Amino acid sequence: MVRDRDEGEAVSGIDCQWVAVRAAAFAPDAVGGIDEAGRGPLAGPVVAAIVVLAPDQRIDGVRDSKQMTAARRQAAAQEIKARAAAWAIALANVEEIDTLNILHATMLAMRRAVERLAQSPGVLRVDGNRLPDLPGYLGDARAIIGGDRTCPAISAASVLAKTARDDLMLALDRRFPAYGFAQHKGYPTAAHLAALTRHGPCPEHRRSFRPVRAVVEAGAGV
C-alpha cells in the first residue's frame, strides 16, 4: 500500500515529527540513497531524505543538488517523487541540534527518514563518511564520500532534502521576516550575521553554533 503524506504545512513551528513520505513496496535489491541538507546554517532544522530506486534506475536531470538551480531542483523533486520506488523526508529540529550536536542530529534525521519507509531496501548508500545507527538493519549499508555525485539514489535524496529544507526556511521567513531566511536559508552570510546582531536570535537559531552563542553572550538585540 502506498502512503503519500506531507505534514509540513500542518506544523506550528518545526518539530521532529515533520514528515513527507511515499512508503511503497519495492524489490529486495532496490537501492536506498540517503543525504542531508542544513548542517552548516545558523538556524532551522537539519533535513534528511532517502530515495529508493531500482538497481539500474536513473532519473533524467537529477544530479547533486548543489549543482542545480533552485528552479531545476524543484522540478527534479517532483520527478523524483513520481518515479522513485519510495522516498521519505524527516528532520531533527533546532532543540535536538543544540542538545545532541549537529553530527548526531544529522544521523538522527537520517534514521528517522529510513524508519518512515514501509520496508528497508536491501542496499543503503549514504553520502559522507559515516552511517546512521539503524537498529535491526541487516542489509548492505555503506557510506560514500562524494556519493551525491556518483550514486543516483543519493543524488535524488540530496534534491529532496534540499528542496524540503528550503521550503521550511521560506515558512520560517514568514514567521521571522527580520532575518532574511528566504534569501540565505539560515547560512552565515554577512546579511544574516548583521540581522542576528541587530535583533538577537529567534527561537529557530542554533544557540550551540558559535556566531549565535556569541550574540547571546554579548546580549545583542536584547
GUBA-646858 format. One record per residue: residue number from 0; residue in three letters; chain; y, x, z of N, C-alpha, C in turn. Coordinates in Angstrom, 3 decimals, always signed. Example, Ala and Ser with C-alpha at 12.3 -4.5 7.8 and 13.67 -1.06 7.14 Angstrom:
! GUBA-646858
NODE, i, aa, ch, n.y, n.x, n.z, ca.y, ca.x, ca.z, c.y, c.x, c.z
NODE, 0, ALA, A, -5.690, +13.190, +7.800, -4.500, +12.300, +7.800, -3.300, +13.200, +7.800
NODE, 1, SER, A, -2.250, +12.850, +7.080, -1.060, +13.670, +7.140, +0.030, +12.900, +7.870
This chain:
! GUBA-646858
NODE, i, aa, ch, n.y, n.x, n.z, ca.y, ca.x, ca.z, c.y, c.x, c.z
NODE, 0, MET, A, -1.203, +0.858, +0.000, +0.000, +0.000, +0.000, +1.244, +0.887, +0.000
NODE, 1, VAL, A, +2.224, +0.536, -0.773, +3.461, +1.297, -0.873, +4.502, +0.679, +0.038
NODE, 2, ARG, A, +5.127, +1.531, +0.845, +6.236, +1.076, +1.674, +7.499, +1.749, +1.176
NODE, 3, ASP, A, +8.510, +0.976, +0.872, +9.800, +1.523, +0.483, +10.808, +1.095, +1.532
NODE, 4, ARG, A, +11.426, +2.092, +2.154, +12.327, +1.743, +3.242, +13.450, +2.762, +3.285
NODE, 5, ASP, A, +14.648, +2.284, +3.550, +15.783, +3.175, +3.725, +16.653, +2.590, +4.820
NODE, 6, GLU, A, +16.612, +3.191, +5.991, +17.305, +2.633, +7.134, +18.649, +3.313, +7.387
NODE, 7, GLY, A, +19.067, +4.190, +6.486, +20.280, +4.946, +6.743, +21.488, +4.083, +7.006
NODE, 8, GLU, A, +21.671, +3.005, +6.237, +22.847, +2.162, +6.402, +22.781, +1.333, +7.675
NODE, 9, ALA, A, +21.573, +1.186, +8.240, +21.445, +0.353, +9.431, +21.738, +1.121, +10.711
NODE, 10, VAL, A, +21.895, +2.433, +10.626, +22.067, +3.252, +11.806, +23.532, +3.290, +12.223
NODE, 11, SER, A, +23.814, +2.997, +13.485, +25.159, +3.168, +14.014, +25.227, +4.588, +14.553
NODE, 12, GLY, A, +25.935, +5.463, +13.844, +25.798, +6.881, +14.132, +24.578, +7.392, +13.378
NODE, 13, ILE, A, +24.139, +8.576, +13.723, +22.971, +9.153, +13.057, +21.974, +9.552, +14.121
NODE, 14, ASP, A, +20.814, +8.942, +14.131, +19.819, +9.287, +15.131, +18.534, +9.738, +14.461
NODE, 15, CYS, A, +17.606, +10.211, +15.275, +16.401, +10.832, +14.733, +15.466, +9.820, +14.090
NODE, 16, GLN, A, +15.723, +8.525, +14.238, +14.858, +7.526, +13.638, +15.247, +7.198, +12.202
NODE, 17, TRP, A, +16.369, +7.763, +11.728, +16.743, +7.529, +10.324, +15.620, +7.996, +9.426
NODE, 18, VAL, A, +15.242, +7.150, +8.471, +14.108, +7.498, +7.610, +14.231, +6.779, +6.278
NODE, 19, ALA, A, +13.839, +7.470, +5.226, +13.641, +6.836, +3.931, +12.278, +7.292, +3.452
NODE, 20, VAL, A, +11.460, +6.387, +2.980, +10.084, +6.775, +2.684, +9.459, +5.887, +1.626
NODE, 21, ARG, A, +8.672, +6.486, +0.758, +7.738, +5.784, -0.110, +6.377, +6.381, +0.190
NODE, 22, ALA, A, +5.619, +5.721, +1.021, +4.358, +6.256, +1.516, +3.197, +5.614, +0.767
NODE, 23, ALA, A, +2.864, +6.158, -0.386, +1.790, +5.621, -1.223, +0.532, +6.472, -1.086
NODE, 24, ALA, A, -0.592, +5.926, -1.512, -1.831, +6.706, -1.561, -1.796, +7.632, -2.773
NODE, 25, PHE, A, -2.445, +8.783, -2.655, -2.462, +9.749, -3.744, -3.740, +10.575, -3.685
NODE, 26, ALA, A, -4.017, +11.343, -4.728, -5.231, +12.140, -4.821, -5.248, +13.239, -3.758
NODE, 27, PRO, A, -6.446, +13.615, -3.302, -6.542, +14.632, -2.249, -5.968, +15.986, -2.639
NODE, 28, ASP, A, -5.957, +16.311, -3.932, -5.457, +17.625, -4.354, -3.966, +17.614, -4.685
NODE, 29, ALA, A, -3.277, +16.541, -4.349, -1.841, +16.464, -4.591, -1.113, +17.523, -3.762
NODE, 30, VAL, A, +0.055, +17.919, -4.247, +0.838, +18.982, -3.610, +2.080, +18.380, -2.959
NODE, 31, GLY, A, +2.250, +18.630, -1.688, +3.449, +18.195, -0.979, +4.405, +19.356, -0.804
NODE, 32, GLY, A, +5.601, +19.233, -1.338, +6.636, +20.253, -1.173, +7.627, +19.821, -0.114
NODE, 33, ILE, A, +8.029, +20.746, +0.745, +8.932, +20.434, +1.861, +10.139, +21.357, +1.806
NODE, 34, ASP, A, +11.321, +20.786, +1.978, +12.534, +21.586, +2.060, +13.534, +20.880, +2.965
NODE, 35, GLU, A, +14.590, +21.591, +3.315, +15.610, +21.067, +4.226, +16.993, +21.230, +3.634
NODE, 36, ALA, A, +17.931, +20.536, +4.246, +19.342, +20.707, +3.912, +20.137, +20.584, +5.194
NODE, 37, GLY, A, +21.104, +21.488, +5.378, +22.013, +21.338, +6.506, +21.790, +22.264, +7.674
NODE, 38, ARG, A, +21.219, +23.452, +7.453, +21.080, +24.387, +8.564, +22.406, +25.062, +8.901
NODE, 39, GLY, A, +23.252, +25.289, +7.914, +24.460, +26.069, +8.126, +25.702, +25.326, +8.583
NODE, 40, PRO, A, +25.816, +24.024, +8.356, +27.054, +23.323, +8.721, +27.335, +23.317, +10.221
NODE, 41, LEU, A, +28.578, +23.027, +10.551, +29.003, +22.922, +11.940, +28.870, +21.503, +12.471
NODE, 42, ALA, A, +28.545, +20.557, +11.608, +28.492, +19.152, +12.018, +27.415, +18.430, +11.226
NODE, 43, GLY, A, +26.940, +17.320, +11.802, +25.955, +16.490, +11.116, +24.530, +16.945, +11.366
NODE, 44, PRO, A, +23.581, +16.137, +10.923, +22.163, +16.427, +11.162, +21.632, +17.475, +10.199
NODE, 45, VAL, A, +20.443, +17.950, +10.500, +19.660, +18.701, +9.527, +18.619, +17.738, +8.975
NODE, 46, VAL, A, +18.466, +17.717, +7.656, +17.615, +16.745, +6.971, +16.466, +17.467, +6.278
NODE, 47, ALA, A, +15.283, +16.913, +6.348, +14.121, +17.471, +5.658, +13.492, +16.406, +4.775
NODE, 48, ALA, A, +12.902, +16.846, +3.679, +12.214, +15.926, +2.773, +10.876, +16.523, +2.369
NODE, 49, ILE, A, +9.919, +15.647, +2.083, +8.665, +16.021, +1.461, +8.505, +15.183, +0.203
NODE, 50, VAL, A, +8.102, +15.831, -0.877, +7.804, +15.143, -2.125, +6.391, +15.519, -2.534
NODE, 51, VAL, A, +5.584, +14.513, -2.838, +4.192, +14.730, -3.219, +4.043, +14.512, -4.719
NODE, 52, LEU, A, +3.542, +15.531, -5.411, +3.322, +15.470, -6.851, +1.870, +15.768, -7.160
NODE, 53, ALA, A, +1.400, +15.294, -8.317, +0.085, +15.704, -8.808, +0.101, +17.218, -9.034
NODE, 54, PRO, A, -1.060, +17.875, -9.026, -1.092, +19.341, -9.078, -0.293, +19.967, -10.216
NODE, 55, ASP, A, -0.306, +19.388, -11.385, +0.408, +19.962, -12.528, +1.663, +19.170, -12.905
NODE, 56, GLN, A, +2.093, +18.289, -12.031, +3.215, +17.417, -12.364, +4.551, +18.132, -12.223
NODE, 57, ARG, A, +5.414, +17.930, -13.188, +6.801, +18.364, -13.125, +7.685, +17.180, -13.489
NODE, 58, ILE, A, +8.839, +17.115, -12.902, +9.790, +16.056, -13.214, +10.958, +16.698, -13.949
NODE, 59, ASP, A, +11.182, +16.258, -15.171, +12.194, +16.878, -16.028, +13.566, +16.879, -15.360
NODE, 60, GLY, A, +14.250, +18.006, -15.467, +15.604, +18.119, -14.956, +15.709, +18.464, -13.493
NODE, 61, VAL, A, +14.564, +18.582, -12.811, +14.583, +18.874, -11.383, +14.385, +20.374, -11.167
NODE, 62, ARG, A, +15.323, +20.963, -10.421, +15.195, +22.355, -10.026, +15.859, +22.500, -8.659
NODE, 63, ASP, A, +15.978, +23.711, -8.187, +16.620, +23.955, -6.903, +17.941, +23.199, -6.840
NODE, 64, SER, A, +18.135, +22.402, -5.802, +19.323, +21.543, -5.714, +20.616, +22.349, -5.730
NODE, 65, LYS, A, +20.572, +23.581, -5.252, +21.793, +24.393, -5.212, +22.268, +24.777, -6.614
NODE, 66, GLN, A, +21.403, +24.637, -7.605, +21.749, +24.975, -8.981, +22.192, +23.746, -9.777
NODE, 67, MET, A, +22.361, +22.609, -9.119, +22.696, +21.367, -9.795, +24.035, +20.835, -9.303
NODE, 68, THR, A, +24.734, +20.135, -10.168, +25.957, +19.454, -9.749, +25.581, +18.231, -8.903
NODE, 69, ALA, A, +26.562, +17.708, -8.173, +26.308, +16.537, -7.342, +25.822, +15.358, -8.175
NODE, 70, ALA, A, +26.419, +15.159, -9.345, +26.023, +14.036, -10.205, +24.591, +14.210, -10.694
NODE, 71, ARG, A, +24.229, +15.421, -11.085, +22.872, +15.668, -11.564, +21.853, +15.529, -10.427
NODE, 72, ARG, A, +22.243, +15.933, -9.230, +21.339, +15.753, -8.089, +21.078, +14.280, -7.829
NODE, 73, GLN, A, +22.127, +13.459, -7.875, +21.940, +12.035, -7.618, +21.030, +11.396, -8.667
NODE, 74, ALA, A, +21.225, +11.763, -9.921, +20.363, +11.229, -10.981, +18.931, +11.710, -10.805
NODE, 75, ALA, A, +18.787, +12.992, -10.462, +17.447, +13.548, -10.275, +16.751, +12.901, -9.087
NODE, 76, ALA, A, +17.502, +12.585, -8.035, +16.896, +11.961, -6.863, +16.276, +10.614, -7.209
NODE, 77, GLN, A, +16.962, +9.838, -8.035, +16.396, +8.548, -8.443, +15.132, +8.736, -9.278
NODE, 78, GLU, A, +15.135, +9.745, -10.141, +13.947, +10.021, -10.954, +12.777, +10.456, -10.072
NODE, 79, ILE, A, +13.058, +11.305, -9.089, +12.004, +11.760, -8.171, +11.413, +10.571, -7.413
NODE, 80, LYS, A, +12.257, +9.713, -6.898, +11.768, +8.568, -6.124, +10.933, +7.626, -6.968
NODE, 81, ALA, A, +11.236, +7.564, -8.254, +10.489, +6.676, -9.147, +9.153, +7.287, -9.591
NODE, 82, ARG, A, +9.093, +8.612, -9.726, +7.933, +9.243, -10.352, +7.016, +10.002, -9.403
NODE, 83, ALA, A, +7.499, +10.370, -8.239, +6.653, +11.109, -7.308, +5.545, +10.209, -6.772
NODE, 84, ALA, A, +4.412, +10.822, -6.429, +3.317, +10.057, -5.830, +3.739, +9.471, -4.495
NODE, 85, ALA, A, +4.511, +10.229, -3.742, +5.033, +9.764, -2.456, +6.181, +10.685, -2.061
NODE, 86, TRP, A, +7.020, +10.210, -1.156, +8.099, +11.040, -0.639, +8.572, +10.466, +0.689
NODE, 87, ALA, A, +9.187, +11.314, +1.481, +9.757, +10.867, +2.746, +10.885, +11.793, +3.135
NODE, 88, ILE, A, +11.849, +11.246, +3.853, +13.005, +11.983, +4.337, +13.183, +11.667, +5.816
NODE, 89, ALA, A, +13.445, +12.682, +6.611, +13.695, +12.488, +8.037, +14.731, +13.503, +8.488
NODE, 90, LEU, A, +15.135, +13.428, +9.751, +16.168, +14.343, +10.221, +15.995, +14.679, +11.692
NODE, 91, ALA, A, +16.713, +15.695, +12.109, +16.961, +15.969, +13.519, +18.460, +15.864, +13.729
NODE, 92, ASN, A, +18.871, +15.181, +14.773, +20.288, +14.908, +14.961, +20.987, +16.036, +15.705
NODE, 93, VAL, A, +22.286, +15.877, +15.901, +23.089, +16.945, +16.493, +22.640, +17.261, +17.916
NODE, 94, GLU, A, +22.324, +16.230, +18.682, +21.863, +16.467, +20.055, +20.594, +17.323, +20.057
NODE, 95, GLU, A, +19.682, +17.034, +19.129, +18.448, +17.813, +19.047, +18.729, +19.247, +18.582
NODE, 96, ILE, A, +19.666, +19.403, +17.646, +20.039, +20.744, +17.190, +20.582, +21.557, +18.359
NODE, 97, ASP, A, +21.470, +20.961, +19.154, +22.075, +21.679, +20.270, +21.071, +21.964, +21.381
NODE, 98, THR, A, +20.071, +21.121, +21.519, +19.071, +21.304, +22.576, +17.993, +22.304, +22.169
NODE, 99, LEU, A, +17.510, +22.183, +20.940, +16.351, +22.969, +20.504, +16.740, +24.281, +19.830
NODE, 100, ASN, A, +17.882, +24.332, +19.206, +18.449, +25.322, +18.289, +18.142, +24.874, +16.863
NODE, 101, ILE, A, +18.870, +25.412, +15.900, +18.795, +24.887, +14.539, +17.438, +25.149, +13.902
NODE, 102, LEU, A, +16.809, +26.283, +14.191, +15.495, +26.562, +13.602, +14.471, +25.532, +14.050
NODE, 103, HIS, A, +14.358, +25.324, +15.358, +13.344, +24.393, +15.853, +13.672, +22.953, +15.479
NODE, 104, ALA, A, +14.959, +22.616, +15.405, +15.323, +21.276, +14.955, +14.940, +21.070, +13.496
NODE, 105, THR, A, +15.082, +22.110, +12.681, +14.669, +22.024, +11.284, +13.173, +21.801, +11.174
NODE, 106, MET, A, +12.406, +22.541, +11.958, +10.952, +22.363, +11.949, +10.575, +20.943, +12.402
NODE, 107, LEU, A, +11.313, +20.407, +13.370, +11.063, +19.042, +13.841, +11.332, +18.031, +12.734
NODE, 108, ALA, A, +12.432, +18.205, +12.003, +12.739, +17.294, +10.898, +11.652, +17.351, +9.832
NODE, 109, MET, A, +11.165, +18.548, +9.511, +10.080, +18.683, +8.534, +8.823, +17.967, +9.012
NODE, 110, ARG, A, +8.484, +18.163, +10.272, +7.298, +17.487, +10.817, +7.452, +15.970, +10.729
NODE, 111, ARG, A, +8.624, +15.461, +11.071, +8.844, +14.012, +11.001, +8.685, +13.488, +9.576
NODE, 112, ALA, A, +9.184, +14.259, +8.601, +9.049, +13.816, +7.210, +7.579, +13.706, +6.827
NODE, 113, VAL, A, +6.784, +14.718, +7.169, +5.348, +14.686, +6.841, +4.670, +13.511, +7.531
NODE, 114, GLU, A, +5.042, +13.259, +8.777, +4.398, +12.186, +9.541, +4.755, +10.802, +9.026
NODE, 115, ARG, A, +5.805, +10.689, +8.208, +6.158, +9.384, +7.642, +5.175, +8.949, +6.551
NODE, 116, LEU, A, +4.458, +9.894, +5.962, +3.553, +9.548, +4.865, +2.320, +8.817, +5.378
NODE, 117, ALA, A, +1.758, +7.971, +4.528, +0.550, +7.237, +4.896, -0.647, +8.174, +4.996
NODE, 118, GLN, A, -0.644, +9.279, +4.247, -1.701, +10.283, +4.310, -1.074, +11.638, +4.012
NODE, 119, SER, A, -1.736, +12.696, +4.447, -1.237, +14.042, +4.197, -1.856, +14.598, +2.926
NODE, 120, PRO, A, -1.058, +15.237, +2.072, -1.621, +15.869, +0.872, -2.497, +17.060, +1.245
NODE, 121, GLY, A, -3.444, +17.372, +0.383, -4.350, +18.487, +0.651, -3.668, +19.826, +0.600
NODE, 122, VAL, A, -2.520, +19.901, -0.070, -1.766, +21.145, -0.198, -0.330, +20.893, +0.248
NODE, 123, LEU, A, +0.171, +21.750, +1.120, +1.562, +21.694, +1.539, +2.221, +23.031, +1.248
NODE, 124, ARG, A, +3.405, +22.987, +0.639, +4.175, +24.191, +0.375, +5.579, +23.986, +0.947
NODE, 125, VAL, A, +6.006, +24.919, +1.773, +7.269, +24.810, +2.494, +8.198, +25.926, +2.045
NODE, 126, ASP, A, +9.433, +25.572, +1.747, +10.401, +26.601, +1.368, +10.764, +27.446, +2.581
NODE, 127, GLY, A, +10.737, +28.756, +2.409, +11.111, +29.645, +3.503, +9.963, +30.517, +3.953
NODE, 128, ASN, A, +10.068, +31.002, +5.179, +9.060, +31.920, +5.706, +8.360, +31.403, +6.948
NODE, 129, ARG, A, +8.487, +30.101, +7.203, +7.906, +29.537, +8.430, +7.411, +28.129, +8.166
NODE, 130, LEU, A, +6.271, +27.806, +8.774, +5.702, +26.462, +8.665, +6.049, +25.646, +9.909
NODE, 131, PRO, A, +6.324, +24.350, +9.735, +6.482, +23.493, +10.911, +5.136, +23.293, +11.597
NODE, 132, ASP, A, +5.189, +22.946, +12.860, +3.976, +22.615, +13.606, +3.488, +21.253, +13.132
NODE, 133, LEU, A, +2.276, +21.202, +12.615, +1.701, +19.960, +12.091, +0.356, +19.722, +12.764
NODE, 134, PRO, A, +0.352, +19.148, +13.956, -0.897, +18.948, +14.697, -1.901, +18.132, +13.893
NODE, 135, GLY, A, -3.112, +18.641, +13.804, -4.185, +17.921, +13.130, -4.249, +18.128, +11.639
NODE, 136, TYR, A, -3.266, +18.796, +11.048, -3.304, +19.010, +9.600, -4.331, +20.086, +9.279
NODE, 137, LEU, A, -5.284, +19.772, +8.385, -6.382, +20.690, +8.073, -6.339, +21.185, +6.635
NODE, 138, GLY, A, -5.288, +20.855, +5.898, -5.197, +21.257, +4.501, -4.662, +22.669, +4.332
NODE, 139, ASP, A, -4.315, +22.982, +3.112, -3.816, +24.303, +2.730, -2.298, +24.302, +2.830
NODE, 140, ALA, A, -1.762, +24.880, +3.902, -0.314, +24.910, +4.126, +0.179, +26.345, +4.009
NODE, 141, ARG, A, +1.300, +26.514, +3.298, +1.821, +27.858, +3.083, +3.335, +27.804, +2.937
NODE, 142, ALA, A, +4.010, +28.770, +3.546, +5.456, +28.923, +3.367, +5.710, +29.870, +2.203
NODE, 143, ILE, A, +6.691, +29.534, +1.377, +7.015, +30.333, +0.192, +8.504, +30.661, +0.206
NODE, 144, ILE, A, +8.840, +31.926, +0.330, +10.243, +32.329, +0.230, +10.715, +32.106, -1.208
NODE, 145, GLY, A, +11.823, +31.405, -1.350, +12.311, +31.068, -2.681, +11.503, +29.979, -3.361
NODE, 146, GLY, A, +10.753, +29.210, -2.582, +9.903, +28.168, -3.155, +10.662, +27.074, -3.862
NODE, 147, ASP, A, +11.949, +26.876, -3.495, +12.737, +25.844, -4.176, +13.027, +26.213, -5.617
NODE, 148, ARG, A, +12.773, +27.479, -5.992, +12.958, +27.907, -7.386, +11.647, +28.006, -8.150
NODE, 149, THR, A, +10.518, +28.013, -7.457, +9.236, +28.284, -8.114, +8.209, +27.170, -7.999
NODE, 150, CYS, A, +8.359, +26.290, -7.031, +7.378, +25.218, -6.803, +8.031, +23.873, -7.119
NODE, 151, PRO, A, +7.541, +23.135, -8.119, +8.174, +21.869, -8.497, +8.304, +20.870, -7.356
NODE, 152, ALA, A, +7.289, +20.803, -6.500, +7.350, +19.839, -5.400, +8.422, +20.223, -4.389
NODE, 153, ILE, A, +8.580, +21.523, -4.136, +9.641, +21.959, -3.228, +11.007, +21.723, -3.861
NODE, 154, SER, A, +11.149, +22.018, -5.152, +12.414, +21.761, -5.836, +12.806, +20.302, -5.697
NODE, 155, ALA, A, +11.841, +19.409, -5.882, +12.125, +17.978, -5.752, +12.517, +17.628, -4.324
NODE, 156, ALA, A, +11.837, +18.224, -3.351, +12.184, +17.967, -1.953, +13.589, +18.459, -1.635
NODE, 157, SER, A, +13.981, +19.587, -2.239, +15.335, +20.104, -1.989, +16.389, +19.120, -2.481
NODE, 158, VAL, A, +16.109, +18.451, -3.591, +17.050, +17.472, -4.133, +17.158, +16.266, -3.204
NODE, 159, LEU, A, +16.027, +15.746, -2.740, +16.079, +14.575, -1.860, +16.748, +14.901, -0.534
NODE, 160, ALA, A, +16.456, +16.068, +0.021, +17.077, +16.441, +1.293, +18.583, +16.582, +1.140
NODE, 161, LYS, A, +19.005, +17.247, +0.078, +20.428, +17.477, -0.134, +21.179, +16.171, -0.394
NODE, 162, THR, A, +20.663, +15.315, -1.260, +21.370, +14.076, -1.566, +21.403, +13.144, -0.359
NODE, 163, ALA, A, +20.311, +13.099, +0.408, +20.295, +12.254, +1.603, +21.319, +12.742, +2.616
NODE, 164, ARG, A, +21.364, +14.048, +2.817, +22.329, +14.570, +3.788, +23.765, +14.354, +3.310
NODE, 165, ASP, A, +24.012, +14.571, +2.036, +25.362, +14.334, +1.516, +25.793, +12.892, +1.748
NODE, 166, ASP, A, +24.873, +11.955, +1.525, +25.202, +10.538, +1.755, +25.537, +10.281, +3.228
NODE, 167, LEU, A, +24.775, +10.905, +4.125, +25.052, +10.744, +5.546, +26.406, +11.341, +5.921
NODE, 168, MET, A, +26.755, +12.468, +5.314, +28.053, +13.078, +5.615, +29.210, +12.241, +5.066
NODE, 169, LEU, A, +28.986, +11.544, +3.956, +30.007, +10.619, +3.465, +30.216, +9.482, +4.461
NODE, 170, ALA, A, +29.117, +9.022, +5.062, +29.241, +7.985, +6.085, +29.994, +8.521, +7.303
NODE, 171, LEU, A, +29.731, +9.771, +7.678, +30.460, +10.365, +8.796, +31.944, +10.541, +8.472
NODE, 172, ASP, A, +32.246, +10.812, +7.215, +33.650, +10.947, +6.819, +34.399, +9.640, +7.036
NODE, 173, ARG, A, +33.735, +8.520, +6.815, +34.389, +7.226, +7.038, +34.619, +6.974, +8.533
NODE, 174, ARG, A, +33.753, +7.514, +9.369, +33.902, +7.337, +10.819, +34.898, +8.323, +11.414
NODE, 175, PHE, A, +34.942, +9.532, +10.848, +35.801, +10.592, +11.380, +36.596, +11.215, +10.233
NODE, 176, PRO, A, +37.564, +10.501, +9.683, +38.239, +10.950, +8.459, +39.102, +12.198, +8.635
NODE, 177, ALA, A, +39.409, +12.583, +9.856, +40.316, +13.711, +10.065, +39.712, +15.054, +9.676
NODE, 178, TYR, A, +38.391, +15.120, +9.529, +37.740, +16.421, +9.349, +37.409, +16.777, +7.895
NODE, 179, GLY, A, +37.465, +15.809, +6.999, +37.175, +16.104, +5.603, +35.713, +16.292, +5.282
NODE, 180, PHE, A, +34.835, +15.619, +6.010, +33.393, +15.783, +5.791, +32.976, +15.464, +4.359
NODE, 181, ALA, A, +33.681, +14.558, +3.698, +33.322, +14.200, +2.320, +33.460, +15.391, +1.384
NODE, 182, GLN, A, +34.374, +16.292, +1.693, +34.589, +17.445, +0.819, +33.638, +18.596, +1.128
NODE, 183, HIS, A, +33.525, +18.956, +2.401, +32.765, +20.176, +2.736, +31.401, +19.914, +3.362
NODE, 184, LYS, A, +31.090, +18.656, +3.640, +29.801, +18.257, +4.198, +29.468, +18.949, +5.526
NODE, 185, GLY, A, +30.488, +19.357, +6.233, +30.297, +19.965, +7.540, +30.236, +21.477, +7.531
NODE, 186, TYR, A, +30.243, +22.087, +6.355, +30.183, +23.552, +6.295, +31.509, +24.151, +6.783
NODE, 187, PRO, A, +31.499, +25.411, +7.243, +32.683, +26.008, +7.873, +33.718, +26.527, +6.885
NODE, 188, THR, A, +34.279, +25.638, +6.106, +35.360, +26.015, +5.194, +36.646, +26.213, +5.994
NODE, 189, ALA, A, +37.630, +26.810, +5.353, +38.918, +27.003, +6.027, +39.532, +25.673, +6.436
NODE, 190, ALA, A, +39.438, +24.674, +5.570, +39.996, +23.363, +5.884, +39.285, +22.727, +7.074
NODE, 191, HIS, A, +37.956, +22.863, +7.120, +37.194, +22.298, +8.241, +37.551, +22.996, +9.544
NODE, 192, LEU, A, +37.633, +24.317, +9.520, +37.962, +25.060, +10.735, +39.361, +24.708, +11.228
NODE, 193, ALA, A, +40.284, +24.512, +10.296, +41.640, +24.132, +10.691, +41.658, +22.753, +11.339
NODE, 194, ALA, A, +40.907, +21.805, +10.752, +40.841, +20.455, +11.326, +40.155, +20.477, +12.684
NODE, 195, LEU, A, +39.135, +21.299, +12.812, +38.418, +21.421, +14.085, +39.350, +21.948, +15.173
NODE, 196, THR, A, +40.149, +22.949, +14.842, +41.100, +23.498, +15.802, +42.179, +22.483, +16.156
NODE, 197, ARG, A, +42.622, +21.730, +15.140, +43.712, +20.763, +15.348, +43.265, +19.576, +16.195
NODE, 198, HIS, A, +42.080, +19.050, +15.907, +41.647, +17.795, +16.524, +40.579, +17.968, +17.594
NODE, 199, GLY, A, +39.974, +19.161, +17.679, +38.826, +19.312, +18.556, +37.593, +18.703, +17.911
NODE, 200, PRO, A, +36.415, +18.935, +18.470, +35.191, +18.434, +17.857, +35.009, +16.931, +18.035
NODE, 201, CYS, A, +34.353, +16.320, +17.058, +33.933, +14.919, +17.175, +32.504, +14.902, +17.718
NODE, 202, PRO, A, +31.948, +13.732, +18.014, +30.590, +13.687, +18.559, +29.524, +14.265, +17.638
NODE, 203, GLU, A, +29.804, +14.384, +16.341, +28.804, +14.904, +15.415, +28.941, +16.403, +15.161
NODE, 204, HIS, A, +29.821, +17.090, +15.873, +29.902, +18.542, +15.761, +28.823, +19.200, +16.637
NODE, 205, ARG, A, +28.316, +20.303, +16.168, +27.248, +21.036, +16.845, +27.870, +22.024, +17.840
NODE, 206, ARG, A, +27.862, +21.659, +19.084, +28.526, +22.474, +20.089, +27.802, +23.784, +20.393
NODE, 207, SER, A, +26.578, +23.927, +19.951, +25.860, +25.191, +20.122, +26.243, +26.216, +19.064
NODE, 208, PHE, A, +26.992, +25.802, +18.039, +27.418, +26.725, +16.986, +28.723, +27.398, +17.415
NODE, 209, ARG, A, +28.821, +28.695, +17.184, +29.906, +29.497, +17.751, +31.304, +28.972, +17.449
NODE, 210, PRO, A, +31.663, +28.620, +16.207, +33.036, +28.153, +15.955, +33.377, +26.873, +16.727
NODE, 211, VAL, A, +32.405, +25.981, +16.865, +32.648, +24.751, +17.627, +32.745, +25.069, +19.111
NODE, 212, ARG, A, +31.837, +25.899, +19.595, +31.856, +26.278, +21.003, +33.179, +26.959, +21.377
NODE, 213, ALA, A, +33.682, +27.800, +20.475, +34.944, +28.489, +20.748, +36.097, +27.496, +20.878
NODE, 214, VAL, A, +36.109, +26.472, +20.042, +37.160, +25.459, +20.107, +37.053, +24.681, +21.420
NODE, 215, VAL, A, +35.835, +24.331, +21.808, +35.632, +23.608, +23.074, +36.104, +24.459, +24.240
NODE, 216, GLU, A, +35.730, +25.720, +24.262, +36.102, +26.591, +25.374, +37.606, +26.820, +25.431
NODE, 217, ALA, A, +38.259, +26.815, +24.260, +39.705, +27.004, +24.228, +40.483, +25.732, +24.548
NODE, 218, GLY, A, +39.769, +24.613, +24.563, +40.433, +23.327, +24.825, +41.286, +22.857, +23.694
NODE, 219, ALA, A, +41.032, +23.371, +22.472, +41.843, +22.978, +21.319, +41.603, +21.514, +20.974
NODE, 220, GLY, A, +42.670, +20.838, +20.601, +42.575, +19.452, +20.156, +42.313, +18.467, +21.268
NODE, 221, VAL, A, +42.328, +18.940, +22.513, +42.034, +18.039, +23.632, +43.324, +17.653, +24.328
